[in-house]
Amino acid sequence: MSLIVLDRDGVINSEPAGGVTSADAWEPLPGSIEAIAALSQAGYQLVIATNQPGLARGWFDLDELEAMHAKLRALVEDAGGEVAAIFYCPHDDDDGCRCRKPATGMLDAIEAEFNTSLHDCYFVGDRTRDLHAAVAKGCKPVLVRTGCGEDTLQQLLTHPDAELAQTEVFTDLDNFSQYVLR
């Protein structure tokens, strides 16, 4: 079983200023749904690990978050794929939880749920916190240039981080999926 971990906002869907606060505002990035479906059809299990501080900040409630995820799952299913699971951190930046990336709590939960190790699995994100969580868990860090990815790349180029030196960079999730499926 090959797992691929994906961040959500900025990787799968656009992230407007102020964040995504409703299912109506949740819009997939071009090619992301098809990329997930193609990877799923190829036998990969796609698991989403997403920080959702909007819950703690009162920007949306759990029902609205579930509606966003239902929309995501339905789009992927309509494209012939499947999202194996969605894990989220409901805490804010200063809550000191173990699940908010760059901490590895969500990744620990994924390992427990799937009874496997994430070591050497791809972890696709658009922020340094995604990449640091990936490295801390032994995943292969992947940066996409969508969402905050372009800014993250510039930050890494101007202030190199030895821990993230092995990060692979792709234009977007579709470009990454084409690489994996070659």
N, C-alpha and C positions, 0 to 999 in steps of 0.2 A: 504494500500500500504506500503510495507516494503522496504525501501531503504538500500543499503549497499554502502558505499563510499570506493573506492579503490585508493590508490596511484598507479602510473604506474611503473616507473623505479625501479627495485629491488623487486617489488611485482608481477607484471604481466610479465615483460620482464627483461632479463639480462641487466646489465649496465656496459659496458666496460669502461676502463680508458678513460677519455675524453668525455664520454657520448655517447648516441645514436644520430647520426647525419643524418641518412637516413633510408628510409623504408627497404632497403636491409640489413642494420645493425641491424634493429629491430628484435630481436629473443625472442619468448616467453620462459619463464621458464617452465621446465617440469611440466605438470599437471595444469598449470594456466588457459589455455583456457578451458579445460574440467571443471575446477572448476567454472569458470564464467558461462559456459553453464548450468551446473547442478543447480546452484543457480537461474539462470534465469528461467529455466524450473520449479523450485519449487515455482515461483511466486515473487521472489525478483527482484527489479529493481536495476541494477548495474550501479553506476555512478562513473566516474573516475575524480579525482581532482589531477592535476599534475603540479608541478613547471617546467617550461621549459625555463631556463635562456639562453639556446643555441640560442634562437631567438634574445635576446638582444645582445648576444656576437657575432652574425653573423655566428655561426657555421652551421646553416641551416635556410631556410626561411619558411614562412607560408605554401607554397605549399608542401614542404617536410614534415612538421609536419602533415599536413592533409593526406599525403600519408601513414605516419606511422599509423595514427589512422584508415585509411581505411583498412589497412592490419589487424590491431587488430580486427576491427569490422567484417571483412570477415571471419577470422579464428573462431571467436566466433559463427557467424551465421552458418558456415559450421559444427560446433559442436552442432548445434541445440539451441543456445541461442541468447541473444541480450544484447548489451550494450545500456542502456537507454540514456546516455549522457556522453560527455567528456568535462570537464572544464579545462582550463589551464591558468597559469600565465605566460605571456611572458617576465616578468621583470628579471633583474639581482639582486643579493644579496643586493646591495647598493641603489637600486632605491626608497626604502621607500614606496612601494605600499601597498594597503590594501589586495591584493589578494594572495600574496606570503605566503605560509605556513611558519611559524606557525600562521600568521594572518588568519582571518576567512572569508575574502572577497569571496573566491570561494565557501565556504560553505553557506554563505549568498545568493549567486547567485543560488546555487542549491535549497535552500529552496524557493526562489522566483519562480524559473522555475517550480518546482513541487508543489508549493502551499502547503507546508507541513513543519513540524519541523523535524530537524535531531536529536532532543533530543532522546537519547536511541538507535539510529541507530549505527550499527557497522561502524567503520572507520579503515581500514586495511592499515598499512604503515610499512616502514622499518627504519625510522629515527625518532629521537626525535621531529623534527619539525612537522611531521605528527601526532604524539601522542599528542603534545601540542595543535595543532589545534583542534583535536578531543575533548580533555577535555574542551577547551575554548568554544566549541559549544554544550557541553553536550552529545556528542557521547560516545559510548563505545570504548575505544582505544584498538586496536589489533596490536600486533607486530608480524611480520613474520621474521624468521631467514634468509631469502634469502636477496640478495642485500647487504645492509649495516646493516641488522637486527642483525647479530651475534655481530658486533661491538657495535651496539646500546644496545643490551642486556648486554654485558660486562660493558659498561659505566653505565647502570642503576644498575648493581649489585655492582660496585665499588663506585659509587656516587649516592646513592638512591635519587630519586626525589619524594617527598610526593605527588605531583600533579599526578604523573604517577603510583602510587602504585596499582591502580586497572587494570592496563594493562594486558590483556590476551596474552600469547605467544604461537605461533604455529610454526611448522617446516616450513610450506609454505602455499600458498593460497589453495592448494588442501586439506591439513590437516585441515585448518580453515573451508573450505566448508563442509567437512565430519562432523565436530563438529556441524555446524549450521543445517545441514540436518538430524541429528539424531533425 
